[in-house]
Amino acid sequence: MSGADLGVREIDRATWAVGAAVAARAFHDEEFVVGMFGPDPIPRYAAVHHLYRHESWDENAIHLGAFAGPELVGVIRASPAGRCHACAVIDPDTPPGDPVLAADWAFEVEVTRSHAPYANHAWISRVAVEPTLHGAGIGSALVDAAVGRLASHGGGTVLL
């Protein structure tokens, strides 16, 4: 895919919801997802789709989508410095009742612990690209665009 064929732009909540399926497909075989939901691909598929479909929207974050023509092929969320989504939202003492969301909550609690040494940090999360397009430069384009947007919001240390 050439750079001329790819567009990266901010997306709204409805488009982010469409991106949930991109994220689910992108992360289905990742080690952390297999660790959370097990090796059987069918229940893991259902669980990872459930997880990303129920992910909370962050009004403070920058949500970007990568488009091949009209098709959404990648997503990224970037929390500006001082407004880290995980650090602001995750309550380390109160897991969700939903077992799928609770598995991700445990992962996110560890994320917030790893962020603790970095006061006023920015955070890039949920970098997801359609699996059939891995290696085409889409993830790099999303990260570059997110870092640029974060810089325009005051910069700071960016955690990925």
Salt bridges, closest charged atoms under 4 A:
GLU10 OE2 - ARG149 NH1 3.14
ASP29 OD1 - HIS28 ND1 2.97
ASP29 OD1 - ARG44 NH2 2.85
GLU55 OE2 - ARG77 NH2 3.55
GLU55 OE2 - ARG126 NE 2.38
ASP58 OD2 - HIS85 ND1 3.04
GLU59 OE2 - ARG13 NH2 3.00
ASP98 OD2 - HIS50 NE2 2.75
ASP104 OD2 - ARG126 NH2 3.30
GLU108 OE2 - ARG126 NH2 3.28
GLU110 OE2 - ARG113 NH1 2.59
GLU130 OE2 - ARG25 NH2 2.32
